[in-house]
Amino acid sequence: MLLDYIVWNIRPEIFSLPDDFPLIGGFSVRWYGLLFAMSFIFGYLIIQKMFKKEGIPIKVLDDLSTYMIISTIVGARLGHCLFYEPGIYLSDPIRILKIWEGGLASHGAAIGIIIALYYFSRQTKKPMLWVLDRIVLTVALAGFFIRMGNLMNSEIIGKITDVPWAFYFSNPYDPSVGMGPRHPSQLYESLSYLCIFIFLITYYYRRFEKLILGELFSFFLILVFGVRFFIEFLKEDQVGFEAGMSLNMGQLLSIPFVLIGAFTLIRQYRKAKLSTAK
């Protein structure tokens, strides 16, 4: 008899060293860490190719990579601590530094990246929207890798369902949510972000000569956070205070990003139309 769901029993660790191993006993390499690192590696290679096409020095890319790595990690960590569990982390701020305990928020990463790229644009004298148009391609791809890492960790799981592709998480990150076949919400998001990345990079190369400033950035915000808003309906609450809310924290944080994307797109199209009319 075939099961009506997929049993997901992948361990978060790729391998672990024994506790008595010299100097680094107990050290483990986790899927999440590997996939997180891959997002930066592939992002670097993609931006490198884009900058080469546009004749931009490699030194600028190295500076941009530094900004991206720091802002992503710091923003994602602070976003989780301040948006989802402020009471816990503000009462014990040292725990914010314990990133190995888990807890990263994509909305916090988005805010951190925007702030860092603002300073980068000032330093390089490039328009902010020009920088954002290029960096969002790598961020969309990073979203694919990070959500796959969440799947490997059996975290951010979906609600109970009877769909034939449901996942039964036999080793959930948070056992308090209970067992049963669930929506693989991490997989939904991951594949959605991969499709958005493919759309954005294809759009960039096909319309390179005709790109409107801020166009790719606007598409990114509308698509990524629009998808995030709807997938949240299929997720379990990530923190206790979300119980009973008509819209959870992820959805409330997604709405402003979608609105900013729509506003920017309309404004830039109008500017381009007026410029053409002249």
N, C-alpha and C positions, 0 to 999 in steps of 0.2 A: 504493500500500500504506500503510495506516494504521500509525503507530507505536504500540507497546505502552506508551508512557509519554509524559509531558508534558515538553517541553523548557523549562527555566526559565533564562532568560538575562537577567533583569532586572538592571540596574546599580544598585548601592546609592545612587548619587548621582542626585538629581533634576536638578540642573544644577551646573556648576562654572565659576568665573570663570577666564579665562586667567592664566597665571603673571605676565604683564607688566601685569596690571590694576593701576591705581594703588591703593596702600595695602593692599588686600585681595586681591592676586593669589593665585590658587590656592584661594581660599575655595570651599567646596562646601556645598550643602544636601542632606542625606541623608534617605532615606525613614525610617530608624530614628529620627532626631532629630525629624522632623515627627510621626511616630506617637506617640513618647514624650511630646511636648508636648501632643498631642491628648488623651492619657489624663488629663492634669491639667485641661485645659479642660473636657472633658465631665464629669469628676469634680466639678469646682467647680459646674457648672450643676445636676447631679443633687442634690448636697448642699444647694445653695441652695434648690431646690424643696422638699426634705424639711424644712429648717429653717423655711421660710416656713409650711409646713403645721403645724408644731409651735410656731410663734410664737417662734422663737429669733432674737435680734438678728444682723444681718449681720456685726457686729464679731467675733462668736464664729467665724463661718465663715472670715473672713480669717485669724484666728489659727490655726485648724485647717489651712488651706491651707498656711501657712508651715511648720508642723510636718511636714505630709505630704511636701512637696517635698524638704525637707532630709533627713528620715529615709529616704525612699525611695532617693534617690541615694546617700547615704553608706552606708546599710545594704547596698544591692545591690552597691556597689563593694567594700566590705570583705568581704562574704560571698563574692564570687568570689575575691578575693585570699587569704583565710584558709582557705576550705574547699577550693578547687580547686587553687591553685598557691602554697601558703604558702612553699615553699622559694625560689621566684623572687622574690616580693615582700618577704619578710622580709630577704633578703640585699641588696635594693635598695629600701628603703621609698619612695623618691621616685617610683618607678614606680606606686605606688598612686594618686598624684595624676593620672597620665596617663590619664584616663578615655576620652580620644579613641582610645586604642589598642584599646578594646573590653574587655569583661569585666564583666558584671553578673549577679548571682545572685538569683533570686526569693526563695530561702529567706533570704538576708541582708536583702533588702528587708522581708520579713515580720517578722523580728526587730527591725530598725530601727524599723519603724512601730509595733510593739507598745510598745517602750520610749518612743518619743516621745509616743504617745497616753496612756501612763500619766502622764507629766508634764502633759499637756494636761488630763486628767481631774482631776488634783489642783488645777490652776489654776482650772478652771471649776466645780469641785465637782460634776461629773457622774459617775455610776458608770462605772467603766472599761468594763463590758460594754455600757452604753448607748452609749458612744462607738464601741466596736468594731462593734456592730450596724449602725450607720449607715455607717461608713467602709468596711466590707467590700464594700458594693455597688459603690463606685467602684474598689476594688482589683481586683475580678473583671473589671470592664470594662477596667481598665488592662492586665490580663493579656492580654486580646484584642488590644489595640493593640500591646503590646510583642512578642508572638509574631509578629504580622504584620510587625513591623519586622525580626525575626530572619529571616523568610521573604525579605524584600526584600534582606537581607544575605547570603542563601544560607549561613546558619550554623545550628548546632544541627540538623544534618540527620539523617535516619533511616538505618536499615540498608538494605542491598541487598534489593530485593524484585521480584517479577514481577506485582504487582497492577496492573490497568489504569490506575489513577489515580497511579501512581508518577511522581515528578519526577526528571528528569535535570538536575542542577545543573551547567550548563556553566561557571559561574564561582564555584566554592565558596570560602567564606571560608578554609577550611583545606584546601588541595590535598592534604595528606598522607593524607586519608581515602580518596583514590582516586575514580574515576569510576564511572558505572553508575546505573541507575534505582533510586531510593530512596524510602522512606516519607517523605511530606511531614509530618514529626512536628510542625513548627512550626504547620502548618495544623490538625492534629488538636487540638493544645493550644488554639490560638486560638479555634476554633469551640466547643470544650468550655467555655472560659471565658465566651464570649458567651452560651451556653445557661445557664450557672450564673448569670450576671448577670441574665438575663431572669427566671429562676425566683425569685431573691432579691428583685428589685424588685417583681415581681408579688405575691409573698408579703407583702411589706411593706405594700403598699397595700390588699390584700384583707383582711388580718388586723391592720390597724393598731391597732384598739381591743383586740385580744386577744393581741398579741404578748407573749411571755414574754422577760424580760430574758436576753440571751445566746443567744437562739434563732437569729437570723440569723448571728451570729458562728460558732456551732457548725456550722451547715449549711455555711457557707463553708469552714471548715477541712476538714471531712470530704469535701466534694465536690471542692474544688480540688486538695487534696493527694492525695486518692484517685485522681483522674483522672491527676495527674502521676505517681503511682507506677506505674500500668499503662502509660502512654505511654512511660515510660523504657525499657521492654523493647524498644521499636522504634527507639530512638535509638542513634547511634554514641556511643562514649565521648567525653566532652568533654576529658578530660585523660588522660595516659598511665597514671597509677597505677590507673585503674579497670579496666584490661585484666585479665581473669581473675577479677574480683570477681563473685560470684553476684548481688549487689545493688549498683548503682552509688551514687555519692555522693548524687545527686538522690533516689533511693529511700530511702536511709538517713535523709536529712534530712526526708523526707516523713512517715515513720511516726510520729514524735513529734507532729507537727501533727494528724494524723488522730486519734491517741489523745487528745490534749488536747480536740479538738472533741467526740469521743464522751463523754468524761468530763464536760465542761461541759454538754452537752445533757442527759445523764441527771441530773446534779445540779440543774440549773435546773428541769427538769420535776418532780422530786421536791419541790423547794421550792414550786413553784406548786401542786402537788397538796395539800401540807400546809397552805398558806395558804388554799386553797379550802375544805378540810375544817373549818377553824376558823370 
